[in-house]
Amino acid sequence: MALFFLFPLCTALATGYLFKKSSDEIAYIAGVFAAISFIFSLVLAPWQIQFGLLIIVLIITNRLLQENESKQTQSKGKQFRETK
């Protein structure tokens, strides 16, 4: 497995740390550079890592959607009770 994706990932982590610790305008540039480096490292990552991240994102999204739907049904039930 090629580990080329680790170079931009480490760069993204270092510039992200700089972004969190700095409050100047350089922090915004570092934040943009960190985001670009992180996306580039995901593009270079092997398919096994990309597939694992995809599964994690799908699981988290499914849980968030279920929580959102349950909150909406609870709020609708409260509205119907209040109007009666």
SEPA-888157 format. One line per 5 residues: number of its first residue (from 1); their letters; for each residue x, y, z of N, C-alpha, C, O. Coordinates in steps of 0.02 Angstrom, whole numbers, plus 32768, in hexadecimal, padded with zeros to 4 digits. Layout:
NUM = A = X Y Z X Y Z X Y Z X Y Z | ...
END
This chain:
1 = MALFF = 802A 7FC5 8000 8000 8000 8000 802D 803E 8000 8059 8045 802A | 8021 806A 7FD1 8048 80A7 7FCC 8033 80D8 8003 7FF8 80E1 8010 | 8064 80F7 8021 8056 8124 8058 8062 816D 8044 8073 8197 806F | 8059 817D 8004 8063 81C1 7FEC 8030 81F1 800A 803E 822D 8011 | 7FF6 81D8 801C 7FC2 8203 8036 7FD3 821E 807B 7FB2 824D 8092
6 = LFPLC = 8004 8202 809C 8016 8219 80E0 8039 825D 80DF 8035 8283 810F | 805C 826E 80A8 807E 82AF 80A4 804C 82E9 80A6 8054 8316 80D0 | 801A 82EB 807B 7FEA 8323 8081 7FC0 831F 80C0 7FA9 8352 80D9 | 7FB5 82E2 80DB 7F8F 82DB 8119 7FB5 82FA 8153 7F98 831D 817C | 7FF6 82ED 8158 801F 830B 818D 8023 8357 8184 8022 837C 81B5
11 = TALAT = 8027 836D 8147 8027 83B5 813A 7FE5 83D4 814F 7FE4 840A 816C | 7FAE 83B2 8141 7F6C 83CB 8155 7F66 83CE 81A1 7F4B 83FE 81BC | 7F80 839C 81C3 7F7D 839C 820C 7FA7 83D4 822A 7F93 83F5 825A | 7FE3 83DF 820E 800F 8414 8227 7FF1 8459 821B 7FF3 8484 8248 | 7FD7 8464 81E0 7FB9 84A6 81D3 7F77 84AF 81F8 7F65 84E8 8209
16 = GYLFK = 7F53 8479 8204 7F17 847D 822D 7F27 8491 8275 7F02 84B7 8294 | 7F5E 8476 828E 7F75 848A 82D2 7F87 84D4 82D3 7F77 84F7 8302 | 7FA9 84EB 829F 7FBB 8531 8299 7F7C 855D 8296 7F7A 8593 82B3 | 7F4A 8544 8272 7F0A 8569 826C 7EE9 8570 82B0 7ECD 85A6 82C0 | 7EEA 853C 82D9 7EC9 853F 831B 7EF0 856B 834C 7ED1 8589 8378
21 = KSSDE = 7F31 856E 8346 7F59 8593 8377 7F64 85DC 8365 7F75 8604 8390 | 7F5B 85EE 8326 7F68 8632 8310 7F27 8659 830A 7EF2 863C 82FD | 7F2C 869A 8313 7EF1 86C4 830B 7EFA 86FA 82D5 7ECF 8725 82CD | 7F31 86F8 82B3 7F3F 8729 827F 7F1F 8714 823D 7EFC 86E1 8239 | 7F2C 873C 8209 7F12 872B 81C7 7F35 86EE 81AA 7F19 86CD 817E
26 = IAYIA = 7F70 86DF 81C2 7F93 86A3 81AA 7F6C 8664 81BD 7F73 8630 819C | 7F44 8669 81F1 7F1C 862F 8207 7EE9 861C 81D1 7EDD 85E1 81C6 | 7ECB 864D 81B1 7E9A 863E 817C 7EBB 861D 8140 7E9F 85EF 8122 | 7EF6 8635 812F 7F1B 8616 80F8 7F2F 85CF 810A 7F2A 85A1 80E1 | 7F45 85C5 8149 7F57 8582 815F 7F1A 8554 8160 7F20 8519 8150
31 = GVFAA = 7EE0 856E 8172 7EA3 8546 8172 7E8F 852F 812D 7E7C 84F6 8123 | 7E94 855C 80FD 7E84 854A 80B7 7EB7 8517 809D 7EA4 84E7 807C | 7EF6 8521 80AC 7F29 84F2 8097 7F1F 84AE 80B8 7F2A 847A 8098 | 7F0B 84AD 80F7 7EFE 846E 811A 7EC4 8449 80F9 7EC7 840C 80F1 | 7E8F 846D 80E8 7E55 844D 80C8 7E68 8430 8084 7E54 83F8 8074
36 = ISFIF = 7E8D 8455 805D 7EA2 843D 801B 7ED0 8401 8022 7EC9 83D0 7FFD | 7EFE 8403 8051 7F2C 83CA 805C 7F06 838C 8073 7F17 8354 805F | 7ED4 8396 809E 7EAD 835E 80B6 7E86 833D 807E 7E83 8300 8079 | 7E68 8365 8053 7E43 834A 801A 7E72 8326 7FEA 7E62 82F1 7FD0 | 7EAD 8343 7FDF 7EDE 8324 7FB3 7EF6 82E1 7FD0 7F00 82B2 7FAA
41 = SLVLA = 7EFE 82DD 8011 7F14 829E 802F 7EDD 8269 802A 7EEC 822E 8023 | 7E9D 827E 802E 7E67 824D 8024 7E65 8233 7FDD 7E54 81F9 7FD1 | 7E75 825E 7FAD 7E77 8248 7F67 7EB0 8216 7F5C 7EA8 81E6 7F37 | 7EE8 8221 7F7D 7F22 81F5 7F75 7F1F 81B6 7F9F 7F46 8188 7F94 | 7EF1 81B2 7FCE 7EED 8179 7FFB 7EDA 813A 7FD5 7EB6 813D 7FA2
46 = PWQIQ = 7EF2 8101 7FED 7EDF 80C1 7FCD 7E94 80B4 7FD4 7E72 80D1 7FFE | 7E7A 8089 7FA9 7E32 807D 7FA7 7E18 805F 7FE7 7DDE 806A 7FF9 | 7E42 803A 800C 7E2B 801C 804A 7E1A 8052 807E 7DE9 804D 80A2 | 7E44 8085 8081 7E39 80BC 80B0 7DFD 80E5 809A 7DD4 80F9 80C3 | 7DF7 80F2 8059 7DBE 8118 8040 7D7D 80F2 804D 7D4A 8110 805F
51 = FGLLI = 7D7E 80B1 8043 7D42 8088 804F 7D30 8088 809A 7CF5 808D 80AB | 7D62 8084 80C5 7D55 8086 810D 7D37 80C8 8122 7D08 80CA 814A | 7D51 80FF 8107 7D36 8141 8117 7CEE 8149 80FD 7CC4 8168 811D | 7CE1 812C 80C3 7C9E 812F 80A7 7C6C 810A 80D3 7C35 8123 80DF | 7C7F 80D0 80EC 7C54 80AA 8119 7C47 80D1 8159 7C0E 80D3 8171
56 = IVLII = 7C7B 80EF 8176 7C73 8116 81B3 7C45 8151 81A8 7C19 815F 81D2 | 7C4D 8174 8170 7C22 81AE 8161 7BD9 8198 8158 7BAC 81BA 816F | 7BCE 8160 8137 7B89 8148 812D 7B69 8135 816F 7B2E 8143 8179 | 7B8E 8115 819C 7B72 8102 81DD 7B61 8140 8206 7B2B 8144 8223 | 7B8F 8170 8208 7B83 81AD 822F 7B48 81D4 8212 7B1F 81EE 8238
61 = TNRLL = 7B44 81D9 81D0 7B0D 81FD 81B0 7ACB 81DC 81BF 7A99 81FF 81CC | 7AC9 819A 81BE 7A8B 8176 81CC 7A75 8183 8214 7A39 818D 8220 | 7AA3 8183 8243 7A91 8190 8289 7A78 81D7 8292 7A47 81E2 82B6 | 7A98 8207 8272 7A82 824D 8278 7A3D 8257 825A 7A15 827C 8275 | 7A30 8236 8222 79EE 823C 8203 79B8 821E 8230 7981 8239 8235
66 = QENES = 79C7 81E6 8250 7996 81C8 827E 7988 81F5 82B9 794F 81FC 82CD | 79BC 8214 82D5 79B2 8242 830D 7989 827F 82F7 795D 8295 831C | 7997 8298 82BC 7972 82D2 82A2 7929 82C1 8298 78FD 82E9 82A9 | 791B 8287 827B 78D6 8273 8270 78B0 826A 82B1 7875 827C 82B6 | 78D2 824D 82E3 78B0 8243 8323 78A1 8286 8345 786D 828E 8365
71 = KQTQS = 78CE 82B7 833E 78C1 82FA 835A 7887 831C 8336 785F 833D 8356 | 7883 8313 82F4 784D 8332 82CF 780A 8314 82E0 77D9 8338 82E6 | 7807 82D2 82E9 77C7 82B3 82FA 77B2 82C6 8340 7777 82CD 834E | 77E2 82CF 836E 77D1 82E4 83B1 77B7 832B 83B2 7787 833A 83D5 | 77D6 8357 838A 77BE 839D 8389 777A 83A2 8367 7752 83CC 837B
76 = KGKQF = 776D 8379 8334 772B 837A 8314 76F5 8361 8344 76BD 837B 8344 | 7706 832F 836C 76D6 8315 839D 76C5 8349 83D1 768C 834E 83E6 | 76F5 8371 83E6 76E9 83A6 8416 76BD 83DD 83F7 7692 83F8 8419 | 76C8 83ED 83B8 76A0 8421 8398 7657 840B 8393 762A 8434 839D | 764A 83CB 8383 7605 83B4 837D 75E3 83B4 83C2 75A7 83C4 83C6
81 = RETK = 7607 83A3 83F6 75EA 83A4 8438 75D9 83EA 8450 75A7 83F5 8472 | 7602 841B 843D 75F8 8460 8452 75BC 847F 842E 759A 84A9 844C | 75AF 846D 83F0 757A 848C 83C9 7535 8470 83DC 7503 8491 83CD | 7531 8437 83FB 74F0 8419 840C 74CF 843B 8444 7498 8427 8458
END
